[in-house]
């Protein structure tokens, strides 16, 4: 169903590699996926850019990206434009982009039961071997259906909306764009809901959560991003 759509989406997705010094001969790494929504501007999950993937910790010192079709070539430097910690959205600008192919975002809510997919770089591996960084990126598709749209109230009168899908995503899927069969983006993976079993005292992943495209559009426009394609 999504074979041809993936060929379009991959032109605008980027692997993200973050790093910060952590003492003598040691580096802290972070990684995720981003996708381009305007010329030179990508969106990713904010926690990807923070040390240990923790939004309460400092931002990484260095951000680099690589577009899916260009894997194997040198990575490009990027910088933070703005982030919304509550919504887990970050905008980054590629300093010298090689390409300006962007994706189209849905500007309204998608119905429950809609088939959807995501594309990006979950399960990526980063290592520092013999003074060189090894960043193993494998492009992966995941499929699901939209099961619900939930709203949550936070302090300071902040209301957050999230899509839920009925399939558990691979680890490291943060920042992957979610799309419908027309190739338009409905949201971005930011995490999973956890269900705790008191009888076995264990926790398992149960629901995948996605920041809706409407929030991404609003945040980007509020931070001066222009020429966003919407549907």
ABEGO torsion letter per residue (X at the ends): XAAAAAAAAAAABBBBBBBBBBEBGBBBBBBBBBBBABBGBBBBBAAAABBGGBAABBBBABBBBBBAAABGBBBBBBBBABBBAAAGBBBBBBABBABABBBBBBABBBBBGBBBBBBEBBGBBBBBBGGBBBBBBBBBBBBBBBABBBBBBBBGGBBBBBBBBABBBBBGABGBBBBBAAGBBABBBAEBBBBBBAAAGBBBBABBBBBBAAAAAAAAAAAGBBGBBBX
